[in-house]
Amino acid sequence: MEKACCPNFNRCGGCLYLDMSLEAYIEKKKNFIYNSFSHEGITITLDNFILIPFGTRRRATFAFKKDLIGFNEQKSHRLIYLDKCPAL
């Protein structure tokens, strides 16, 4: 994952971790996976961690309002209209 410049970062609720270093991002994701499994009493080992490059995001949750499409503003239901998304 490379550092990305996005004019909507910290405004739309899409990419919350663009300001993290690669190492911190990987550690956060691994901890999320470990905690999810350990919560169910399952112990796992992660040997390889595959990252997709910025600009190739495969999932997004869109918000709709009348004839506009965009993303919800971070921690709200306010629509942020985007004509493009660098992460996608």
C-alpha positions as CSV (number, residue, x, y, z in Angstrom):
1,M,0.0,0.0,0.0
2,E,1.5,3.3,-1.0
3,K,0.8,6.7,0.6
4,A,-2.1,8.1,-1.2
5,C,-3.3,11.6,-1.8
6,C,-7.0,11.9,-1.7
7,P,-8.9,15.2,-1.6
8,N,-11.7,13.4,0.4
9,F,-9.5,11.8,3.1
10,N,-10.8,12.4,6.6
11,R,-14.0,13.7,5.0
12,C,-15.7,10.7,3.5
13,G,-16.0,7.6,5.6
14,G,-14.2,5.4,3.1
15,C,-10.5,5.1,3.7
16,L,-9.7,5.5,7.3
17,Y,-6.1,4.4,7.3
18,L,-4.4,6.3,4.5
19,D,-2.2,8.2,6.9
20,M,-0.7,5.0,8.5
21,S,2.6,3.6,7.6
22,L,2.5,0.3,5.8
23,E,3.9,-1.6,8.8
24,A,1.2,0.0,11.1
25,Y,-1.5,-0.8,8.6
26,I,-0.5,-4.5,8.3
27,E,-0.3,-4.8,12.1
28,K,-3.7,-3.3,12.5
29,K,-5.2,-5.6,10.0
30,K,-3.5,-8.7,11.5
31,N,-4.7,-7.8,15.0
32,F,-8.3,-7.4,13.6
33,I,-8.1,-10.9,12.2
34,Y,-6.4,-12.4,15.2
35,N,-9.0,-10.8,17.6
36,S,-11.9,-11.9,15.4
37,F,-10.8,-15.6,15.6
38,S,-9.7,-15.5,19.3
39,H,-13.1,-14.1,20.2
40,E,-14.5,-17.4,19.0
41,G,-11.7,-19.4,20.8
42,I,-9.8,-20.1,17.6
43,T,-6.0,-19.7,17.4
44,I,-4.6,-19.0,14.0
45,T,-1.2,-18.2,12.4
46,L,-0.9,-15.7,9.5
47,D,2.2,-16.5,7.4
48,N,1.6,-14.3,4.4
49,F,-0.4,-11.1,4.2
50,I,-1.5,-10.0,0.7
51,L,-2.1,-6.3,0.1
52,I,-3.8,-4.9,-2.9
53,P,-2.3,-1.7,-4.4
54,F,-4.0,1.7,-3.9
55,G,-6.5,2.4,-6.7
56,T,-7.6,-1.2,-6.9
57,R,-10.1,-1.4,-4.0
58,R,-12.7,-4.1,-4.7
59,R,-15.4,-3.2,-2.2
60,A,-17.2,0.1,-1.4
61,T,-20.4,1.0,0.4
62,F,-22.2,3.8,-1.5
63,A,-24.8,6.2,-0.1
64,F,-27.7,7.4,-2.2
65,K,-29.8,10.6,-1.9
66,K,-32.3,11.5,-4.6
67,D,-30.2,11.6,-7.8
68,L,-26.8,11.7,-6.1
69,I,-24.4,8.8,-5.3
70,G,-21.4,9.1,-3.0
71,F,-20.2,8.1,0.4
72,N,-21.5,8.9,3.9
73,E,-19.4,11.5,5.6
74,Q,-17.2,10.0,8.3
75,K,-19.3,9.1,11.4
76,S,-22.5,10.6,9.9
77,H,-25.3,10.0,7.4
78,R,-24.5,13.2,5.4
79,L,-23.8,12.3,1.8
80,I,-20.5,13.3,0.4
81,Y,-20.8,13.5,-3.4
82,L,-17.8,12.3,-5.3
83,D,-17.3,12.3,-9.0
84,K,-14.3,10.0,-8.6
85,C,-12.6,8.0,-5.9
86,P,-8.8,7.5,-6.1
87,A,-9.1,4.3,-4.0
88,L,-11.5,2.6,-6.4
